[in-house]
Amino acid sequence: MGKYIVKRVLSVIPVLLVVSIIVFSLLHLTPGDTAAVILGEDASQEQITELRERMGLDKPIIVQYFTWIGNICKGNFGTSVASNGESVASMIASHFKPTIELALYALSISVLIALPLGMLAARKRGTIADHLVSILALLGISVPSFLLGLG
């Protein structure tokens, strides 16, 4: 069992590496200069150049990537461009509690509904009750989450 867990944990590393490369690439493939977008249209070329140097955007892309990964490993997620320079870590922290509450609420509802219905379907295998539970489960999986969220 211990070997299995270690193997599974180690298999996450290449996945995280590939995902980080994709995310970093997408961030850099967005149109426009990041420094110019942050400073706005009224910024001078000197201000843009200074901000690019301060943010490390003047360095080679590979250096930027490893700096970005290093900062993430230290827990420094940077500042948000969209939220007036607020720390991304504080934004994540402020949304953490409601996310956990929502997840626990969804888990409790699913356990209170799915477990008894699954037991009923297993007990009444091949009957109309089993078929109805199967249809209900299939409908629950098939309906898009954004549509369920409207209710």
N, C-alpha and C positions, 0 to 999 in steps of 0.2 A: 504494500500500500504506500509506503514511504517513497519507494522508487517511482511509483506512478505519479505521485504529487510533484516530486522534483522534476520529473520529465515534463509534466504539464506546465509547471511554472517556467521552466527553461524554454518551452516552445512558444511562450508569450513574447519573448525577447525579439525574435525576428519579425513578428507581427507588429510590435510597437515600433520597431525601426522602420519598417515599410510605411506604416501609417504616419509616422513623424515626417518622413521624406515627402509623402503626398501632401500633408498639411502645409509644410514649409514651402513646397513648390506652388501650391495654390495661393498662398499668401503673397508670393513674389510674382505670380503670373497675373495678378489683378492689374488692370490698366492704371497708368498714372504713377507719378513719383510719390511715395509714401510721405516724404518730408513736405512736399508741396501741398499734398492733401491736408496734412495736419495744420500747416500754417495758413492755408487759405490762398485765395487769388491775389490778395494785396501784398503778399510776402515778396521781398527782394531776393535776388539770386544769392546774395551773401548770406541771408538768413537761412535759405534752403540748404546751402552748402554747409553751413555751421551745424544745422540740425542733422543732416545726413552723416556728418563726422561724429557727432555726439551719439547718434543711434547706431553707429557702426555700419551704416549702409554704403559707405565708400569702400569697404573691405571686400575681398573676393567672396563669392557666394558660399564656398565651402567653409570659410572662416565664419561667416555669418551663421551658417547652419550649426556648427559645433558650439558657437557662443550661445545660440538660442537653446540648444539641447542642454548645455551646462547650466544656464539660468533656470530652465525648467526643473532640472534635477535638484537645484538648490531651493526650489519653491518660489522662484521669482518669475512670475508669468507676465510681467511687464505692466504697462498701463493701457487702458482702453482709449482708442482714438474716438470712438463713438460716444463715450460717457464723460466728456470733459476731463480726461486724464485720470480717471479713477483707477485704482489698482485692480487688476483682473482677479487677483487672489481674494480681495475683499468682496468683489462682485460674486465670486463663486461661493464664498462663505455665507453671504447674505441669502443666497438661494438654497443653501444646503439643507437647512431645517425644514422648509416647506417641501422640498423634494423627498426627504426621508418620510415625512408625515404622509405625503401622497402615496408613496410606495407601500408603506405599512397599511394604509387604508385599503389600497387595491389588493394587497396580499390577504388581508383579513376577509374582505368580501369574497375573493376567489376561493379561499379555504372554506368559508361558511356555505358557499353555494356549490362549488365544484366537487368538494369531497363527498358530501352526502349524495349528490347526483351520480357521481362515479361509482359509489358503493351500491346505489340502487340499480344502476345499469349492469354492474357485475353480478349482482344477486339475481336479477330478472333477465338474464342473458337470453337474447333471441325473442323477447316479448316486445309489445308495443312501447313499454316504458323504456327499454333499451334503445329502441329506434328513435324515440323522441329525444332522449338525452343526447344521442349521437348527432341528431339533426341540430339540436340547440348548440352543441359544442362546435359543429361545423359552421353554423351561422355566426357564432361568437368570434371564431377565428377569421372568417371571411369579411366581416364588416370592417372597413377601415377605421383606425383609431380616431382620426379627426372627426368622423361621423358619429362615433360613440360619444365623443367629448361634447357634442352639441346638446346632448340630452341632459 
